[in-house]
Amino acid sequence: MTLPCPLPANEDQRIATLHQYKILDTEAEASFDGLAELAAQICQTPIALISLVDSDRQWFKSKIGLDVSETSRDVSFCTYAILQPNLFLVPDVRQDQRFSNNPLVLSAPHIGFYAGAPLLTPTGCAIGTLCVIDREPRDLSQQQQNALETLAQQVVAQLELRQNVTALQQAVLEQHQTATRLLNISIALENAVEGISQLDAQGRYVMVNSAYAATVGYEPAEMIGMDWQRTVYPEDVPEVVATYEQMLRHGKAEIEVRGIRKDGSFFFKQVVLVKACESQLNGPLHYCFMKDITSRKQAEADLKQAHENLEKQVLERTAALSKTNILLKQEVAQRKLNERAILRQAQQERLIREMAQRIRQSLDLDEILTSTVSEVRQFLAVDRVFIYRFEPDWSGVVVFEAVGNNCRPTLGQSLMDPCFAEYCVPRYQQGYVGVMDNIDTAELKDCYRQFLMALQVRANLVVPILQGETLWGLLIAHQCYEPRYWQPLEVDLLKQLSTQVAIAIQQANLYHQLTVANHKLQQLATLDGLTQVSNRRCFDDYLEREWRRSLREQTPLALIFGDIDFFKAYNDSYGHQAGDDCLRQVAQALISTVERPADFVARYGGEEFVMVLPNTALVSAVQVADRLQKVIKALHLIHQRSPIAAHITLSLGVASIIPQTGENPDGLIAAADQALYRAKADGRNCIRTVVDVGAPGH
């Protein structure tokens, strides 16, 4: 019977960590399937799984060669694999008392071999495995074991990336919810914080925008390095300090306090503190979003006084009822306006949600941004919306566009505003939003006005797309045939969408980096690291494919084994570094003799190389071997310790066969190896063949 399954010491923490990834019972994803398929190819197994071990089951995020999606944990091999930090290897499960009576061994899928690399999270929890399975007992080479563990690390990296993208989306949602709460404070006020600054851990300003500086009566440059307490009423400083501590704990905090201007006057301000990333120079940073609410405070005081007067009037005379009715009618009218604003806000939120959902569901950046410009144009009812990407010289190209029939298209055009680099780049890098209702009345540089007129622009709205502190491009809305007043809600929409566009670009960049890493991993699995020719594993795969093709077409298949003569003496005489260089030169020389695309060269091991020659009879193969010896001789690699020549030489063994049913490539390998042995026995630096090729692998 099957032995009871052991549990890890940190089982509760392990299960909690697994559930935090929110990966169980999700749809198949190409990034995980690709890693499982690569594991199966590297280890040459029919089955490869990405298995996540839950409390009572193991669920397969990716499966190659298996139809079921999960199995019970009490029959799971992976339950044992997660108990150790390294590869769990069972060459012959039928000889292991833990598994010999396991249902998965006795019946489908008839497991005979198992190897599982634990999926170790950054906190040290093993939440599952990347495992490979064969139906017959076998073993893995050390290189295959190393590759399987490396791929397991890539699975965890993919889980972390997936979790980080989800967390980033959640952070964007929380930021939007914060803006909504600020909007509800006072419907009569604008719904966006006007002033923005960034402070270091010592409370000094490191970045201040124009609106923030203007509110407190300074120039932005004056405030850099200034302590924040100079802008807060002294009696309110302790309250601000407490709010700062709350921000450090929760990531965000809000407060309303009195501020001091440069001229000594005070005002009321609403402040939102948001934790930012750490800076190597300034330590932990945080943002301060500030809005002057003096008018609102005064309005609240006035409203309170009005209510007091109204109550007094109601008590004093019946005529106050008339005034009350008037106020009620005004309130009804205001509520109708508010309802329309709320409807518009709901439409805006839907647009932001749909774009965030596209980012979660798709890695196709073109698809995401094409949909974005089209939906923004429809939402704003404008003539043209496009995304403009910068080149290093601050020229740029319109990369995505939605345009009406009455406005000239600009998609794919390289646009260059001669004033932009000098006057606009610094402001946009600081998050500046360009709002222009009418170019005829706006104060513009002549070069910029001419640039806009050439594009048929009468009003425009420009929002920067930032990647960190880098200005990647612009999200732009144009009204082509008439001026337009841009409402605060519309400005806020483009600002939020520019953030979503930046997230989509960052996600696409991360996916590209992962693709490059997977490509490098594939190269490491098939190339010899020293000589950069194909390795032994790649040779085995290629020979197996060509054997099947030759068997099907009944064409000859030749094999040449080559060994560098007295290479140990070469290493002892000239050193291992020179020996490595010699191997590289020999490998490249062998590659240079390849004349047909199907001919294949690989390093078989040590100083031994092998060449596969499809559709080649023995006589032709010997001619190729003769060319190999001549090419090696032409290298003139000095070898003073060689007893047969003053330079590097090769001993070559050649064999050729027409494969027959029931045979396998082992017979051809053995024949070529036998011929190489004869070449060495006959004095080396020569070519020997085997005429009668046997098939020991029948």
N, C-alpha and C positions, 0 to 999 in steps of 0.2 A: 504494500500500500504506500501511497505518497506520504512523505514525512511532513509534519506541521511546518508551516512557513514562519521563519523568524521575522521579527520586526526590528527596524533600526531604533537606536536609543532615543533619537530625536523625532519619533514618528509624528507626534502632534504638530511640532514645528514644520516638519516636512510636508504634511498634508496642507497646513495653512499656507505655506509658500507656494505649493502647486496651485491652489485655488486662487491665489493672488494674480497669477498669470492669465486667468480667465480664458484658458485655451481648451479645456475639456469640452467635447461634443461640438467643436466648431467645424466648419466646412474645410475641405482639403485646400492647401495653399501650395503654390508652385515652389516657393522657396524651401519648404520642408521636404516636399516630394523630391526635389532635385538632390538634396543632401542624402536622402535614403537611397535613391538610385545610384548615386556616386559610391556609397558604401558597398552596395551590392556588386558594382563593377570592380571596385578595388579588391574586394575580398573574394570575388568570383563565386558568390553564393546565389541560389535562386530566390532567397527570401531576405529582405531587409526591412526593419521596422523602427519607427520612432515611437517608443512605448512610454506612456505616462502612467505611473502606478498610483491609483487612487486608494481609498481605504479598503475597498472590497473588490476591486477589479483593476485590470490593466487595460487602458484605452489607447488605440493606435492613432496618433495624429497623422502618420504617413505609413503606408504599407506597400511593399513591393513583393509580388508573388504570393499574397495571402488575401482571401476574400473577406474574412470576418473583421469587424471593427473593434472588438474587445473580447477578453476572456476573463474568467474568474481569477482573482489574485492567488487563490490557494493552489492553482496549478501553474502559476507563472514562474518562468525562469528568471525574469527581471527582478522578482522579489529578492533573490539572492544577489543579483548583480549590484543593487543599490546599497548593499551592506558594506561595500569596500570602495575606496577612492579610485582604484585603477581598473583595468580591463578584467572582466570575469570570463574565463575561458574554460569550456568543457569540451575537449576534443571528441570524446565518445560518451554520450549521455547514457548509453545502455550499460556501461560499466560503472556508472556513478549511482550509489544507492539512493541518493536524493531524488533521482529522476527516472530510474530504470522502469518504474511502474506508473509513470506519469501518463495521463490520458493523451496528452499531446505527443507522446513518444509511441504509445501503443496503437494510436489511431491518427487520422489526419490532424496535422500535416506530416506526421511520422518524423519527428525531430530526431536527428542523429548527431548533430553538432550544433553548438551554441557559443557565441561570443558577444558579450554586451559591455559597452563602455558607458559608465554612469553619466547622467546629465547633472553635473554639479553646478548649482547656482552660485552667484557671488557670495551668498551667506553660508555656503558649505552644505546645503541640503541637496540630497540626491533625489530628484523628483521623477526620475525615469531612466531610460537607457536608449542609446542608439545601438541596435543589435543586428547581427547577421546570423542566418540559420541555414543549415544544409540538411538534407535527408540522409546523408551518409556520414560516418565519422571522418574527421579530417583535422587539419591544423592550419594555423595562419603563420606566415612569415613575420619576422619582427617588423619589417617595413609595413605590412598590412595592419599589424596591431597598432603601430604608431599612427598610421593614417586614420584608423577607426576612432582612436581617441581624439585626434585632431578634429575630425568631423563632428564628434559629440560636442566639442567646444563650440563649433560653428552653430550647432542646433541651439545651444544655450544662448549664444550671441544673437541668433535670430529671435528667440523668445524675449530677450532683453530689449532688442530693437522694437519688437511688436508692442511690448509693454510701455516703452518710452513714448512711442507714437500715440498710444492711447492716453498716457498721462498728459502729453502735450495738448491733445484735443480737450481733455478735461480742464486743463489750465485755461485754455481759451474760453471754454464755456463759463468757468468761474469769473473770468474777467468781464465777460458780457453781463453776467448776473450782477456784478458789482456796479456796472454802469446803469443797469436798470434800477437798482436801489437808490442810486444818487438821483435818478430822474424823478422817483416818487417823493423825494424830500420836498420838492416844490415844483408843481406843474408850470408855474409862471416863470421859472428860471430855465436857462438853457440846460440841456441834458448832458453836457460834457464838461469835465474839469478843464479850466482854461490854462492854468500855469503848470509846467512840468519841470522838475529838477531832479538831480541825482546827487546823493550824498555818500561820503565814505564812512568807515566805522568810527571815525573821530567826530562825526557830525559836521564835516566841512563840505561845502558845495563843490562838486566836480563837474556838473553840467547844469546850466540854467537856460530855459528858452526865453524868448523875448517877452511873452505874455507874463511869465512868472516875475521877471525882473521889473517890468513896467508896473506890476501891481504893488511892489514894495518900493518903487521909486528909484531903482538903480539901473545901470547899464549891465547887461549880462556879464561882461568881462570883469566888472567890479566885484561881482559876487563869488567868482571862482576862488576857493580857498577860505571864504568867510565862514565863521561859525554860525550855525542856524539860530542860536539863541539871540543874536542881534536882530532877528526878524520876528521874535515872539515877545509878547507882553510879559514882563518879569514874573508877575503873579501866576501866569499860566504855564511857566516852564515845567514845574513838577508834573503837571497833567500830561504835557507832551512827552516827557521822559517815560511815564507809565505806559502811554500809548505805543511808544517805540518798543518797549519790552514786550508788549502784547503782539506787535508785528513780528518780532523775532520768533515768538512761539508759534504763531498761527500763519505767518506769511503775509498778513494784511491786517490793517487796523484803520479806524476812522476817528476823527475828532473835530470839534468846532471850537476854536480859540480866538483870542485877540492877537492881531499882528501889529508890528511897528514898522512904519515906513522910514525912509532915509531922513525925511524932514522932521521926524519925531512924532508925527500924528499916528493914531492907531485906527485899526479897522477890524472887522470880523472876517474870519476866513474859515473855509471848510477844507480840511486836509485829509487825504487818503495816503497812508504809508504802505508801500508794497515792497517786499523783500526781492532783491535782484541777485544776480550771480556774484561770486567773489572775484575780486581783481587782485592780481599778483602784486600790484603797486599799492593799492589802497585797502586791501582786505575786503570784508563783506560790504556790499553796496546796497542801497535801497533807493527807491523812487519816492518822491513826494509830489503828489498831484494836488494843486491848490486852486481854490476859487474864492474870489472876493464875494462874501455873502452879506456885506454891510447893508445893501439895499433890501435884501430879504429880511434881515433882522429888523430893519426899520419898518418894513412892510408888516412884519409880525406884530411889532409894537403898535403900529397904527391900527392894524386889524383888531388887536385887543382893546384899544381905546374906543374903536368904533362900536365893538360889541357892548362895552360898558355904557357908552352913550345911548345905544339902542335900547338896552334894558331900562335905562333911566327914563327914556322917552316913552316906552311902552307903559311904564308905571304912571307917568305923568299925564299922558293924553292918548286918546284913542286914535288920533291922527297919525301916530307912528306906524299904524298898521299899513297905511298906504306906502310908506317908504319900504317897509318889510317886503311887500309884494313886488315892488320894483327890484329890490335886491334878489328876490327869489327868481324872477324872470332872467336877470343877468346871470345868475348861477346856472340856470337851465341852458342858456345859450353857451356858457363856458363849457358845460359838461358835453354838449354836442360837439364843440370843437375838440374837446379832449378825447371823445370817442373816435373821432376821425383820426386824431393823432395816434391813438392806441392801435387802430386798425392798420395804419401805415407802419407803425412799429412792429406789429405782428408779421406783416408781409416782409419787412426787412429781416426779422429774426428767422423766418422760414428760409429766406435766401441764404443767410449765413449757415443755417443748419444743413441745408442741402449741399452746399459747397464742402462743409466739413465732412459730411457723409461720403461725398465723392472722393475726398482725399483718403478716407479710411478704406474705401472699397476698391480703389484703383491706383495703380502706380503709373498710369499713362498721363504724364504731365500735359501733353498736348490736348488730350480730351478734357481734362479738368479746366484748363485755362480757356479753351475755346467755348465751353459751356458758360464759364464765368462772364466773359465779355458780352455774350449774347443775352444772358439773363439780366445783367446790370443795365444794358441798353434798354431792354424792355421795361424794367422796373422804373428807371428814371425817365423814360420816354424822351431820350435825347437822340441827336442825329448820329453821333459816332462815339464808340467806346473802344479803346485799344490799350494793349500792354506794350510798352516801349523798353527795349533792353539796351543797356549802354555797352559801348566798346571802350577800350582803354583810353582813347583820345576824347572821350565824352561825346563822340558821335553815337548814333544808335540806329537800331532797326526796329520797325513795327513787326512784332512777332505774332501777335494775335489781334484780331479786329472784328467788330460787329458794326456795320455801317448801313444807314438808310439809303434809299434810292436817290435822294436829292443831295447827297454829300459825296464828294470824291473819295474813293478808296485809297488807303495808304499802306495796305498790308504788304510786307516785304521790302518797303522802301527804306533807304538809309537817309535819315533826317538829321540835319546838323544846324542847331541854333548857335550862331557865332558868339552870342552873349552868355550861353549857358554855363560853360566851365568857369568863367570869371565871377558871375554874379549869383548863380543859382545853386551850384553843387554844394557849397558849404551849408547853405540853409536846408536843402533837402536831406543832407546827411544827418542833420539834427532833428529830422522828423517834420520839417515845415510842410504845410499843406497850402497849395496855391489855389485861391478862390478868386475868380474874376467874373463879374456879372456882365460887363460890357467893355470891350477893348477900346471903344471910341472914347470913353470917359476915364478909363483907367490910366494911372501914371506908369507908363512903360518906356523902356529903352526903345529907340527907333528900330534897332536890329530885331528885337523881340516882336514888336508890333508887325513889322514886315513879314517875319517868319509865320506869325499866326494868320495874317491876311492871305498868305500863299496857300494855307491849308483851309481857307474859307471859314475861319473860326470867328464867331462873334462873342462867345462866352465859353469859359473852360474851367474845369475843376481837376487839379493835379495832386495826386497822393504818391509819396515815395514808396518803393518796395525795397526794404532793407534786409540784408543778410548779415546779422550782427551789426557792425558799424560800417559795413560796405553798402554803398548805394548800387543795388543790382539793376534797378530800372524804375519806371513810373507807370501807375495806373491812371489813365486820363479819360475824361468825359468831355465831349465837344458839343456845343450848340452852334450850328453852322449858319443859320439865316436870320437869327434874331437874338437880342440879349436875353439873359435869363438870370433870375435871382435864385441862387443855390441855398436851399433851406439847410439848417443845422443837421436835421435828420439825414439828409442826402450826403452831407460832408462826412458824418459819422459812419454811414454805410460804407463809403469808399475806404475810409481808414480801417474799418474792421476787415473788409475784403482784402486790402493790401496785406494785412497780417496773415490771412488765410492763404493768399498767393505765396507769401514768403515761406509758410509751413509746407505747402505743396512742393516748392522748389527744393527746400531742404530735404524733404522725404525722397524726392527723385534723386538728389545727390547721394543720399545714404544708400539707396538701392543700387546706384551705379557702383559705389565703392564695394558693396557686397558682391556684385557680379564680377568685378575685377579680382577680388580675393578668391572667389570660387574658381576663376580661370587659372590663377596662379597655383591653386591647390591641385587642379587637374594636371598642370605641367609637372608638378613635383611627383605625382603618382606615376608618370609615364617616362620621365627623362632621368638619365643617370646624372647625378649632381656634379660629378667631376668632369666628364668628357662631353656632356650635353648631347650625347646620342641616346637612342632609346635604351631603356633599362631591361633587366631580365624579365620582369613581369610583362612589359609591353611586347617583348619578343615572344613569350609564351602565347599571348593572345593572338599576335599576328600569325604565328606558325599554325595555330589551331584553325584560324579562318582560312588561310591559304590551303591547308590540308583538306578541309571540307570542299573548297572550290575545286582543287585538283582531283579529288575523289569523284565529284559530280561530273566534271568535264573530261576526266581520264587524261590529264596532261601531266608531264613530269614536274616534280618539285625537287630543287637542289638545295643543299645546305653546305656552307663552308665554315669550318671552325679554324680560327687563327690564334696562335699563341706567340707572344714576344719571347724570343730565345734568351735564356739566361737573364731574365729581368730582375731576379733577386740580386744577382751580382751587380747589375746596373744601379739598383737602389743603394746597395751597400757602398758602392764606389762614389756615386754622385749625390746621394742624399734623396730623401723622399720627396722633397719639393721638385727636384729635377725629374724624379720618377713620375710625379703627377703630370708635369709638363710634357714628358715623353708620351704618356698615355693619351693626353689631349691631342698632340700632333698626329699620333698614329690613328686615332679615331677620325679626325678630320680628313686625313689622307684616304682612309677607307671610304668615307662618304664621297670623296671626290671621284671615286671610280664608278659610282652608281650611274648607269646610263639610262635605266628605265624607271618610270615612276613606281612600279610595283616592287623593285628590288629594295631590300630592307637591311640596315646595319644596326647592330645593337652591341652593347657591352655585356658579355655573358657572365663575367666575374673576374676580379683581379686583373691580370694582364691578358685575358682571353676575350676575343671578340667573335661574333657570329654574323654571317650574312645569309639571308633567305632569298632564293632566286626562283620565283614562280615561273612555270612553263619553260624550264631549262633542263636539258639533258646533261649527262655526265661530261661529255666532251666540251660543251660550251661552258660548263661550270669550271672545268680545269683551266680554260682560257681566261676566265675572270680571275681565278686564283693566281695565275701567272702575272696578270696585270697588277694584282695587289702586291705581289712581291717586288715588282719593278717600282711601283709607287713608293713603297717603304724604303727601298734602296736609295731612291732619288732624294729622300729626306736628308741623307748623310748625317744621321744622328750618331755621333761618336760613341763607341762602346769598347773601351780598351780592355775591359775584363772579359770580353767574349772570346772563347777559344776558337771560334770558327770564322769570325770576320771582325774588322775594325769598326763596324757600325751596327746599328740595330737591324735585326733580321726577323723574319716570321717563319714559323712552321705551320703548314696548312694541311687540313684534312678535308676531303671533298667526298660527298655522297649524293646520289640522286635516285629518286624512286617515283613510280606511278602508283599512287595509293590504291589499295584494294579494300573492299568491304571486310570489316572485322579487324583491320589493322588500325594503329594510331600513330601519332608523330614520334612516339618514343623510339620506335625502331630506326627512323631516319636519324634522330639525334645520336643514338648509340653507334650507328654506322659511321657518321661523321667524326664522332669522338674517337672511335677505333682507328680511323684513318689518320687523325691527328697524332695518336699515340705511336703509330708506325713511323710517321714523319720524324717524330722526336727520336725514336729508336734508331732510325737510319742516318743519324748525324745532324738533324735539324736543318733549318734554312732550305727546306724542300717541300714538295707537294706529293701527298699520297692519297690514293682513292680506295674505296671499297666497292668491288664489282658486284658482289652478291649481298644485297641489303636485306637483312632479316627483319623480323617484326616481333621483338620480344614482348611487345605490349598486346599481343592477340588476346 
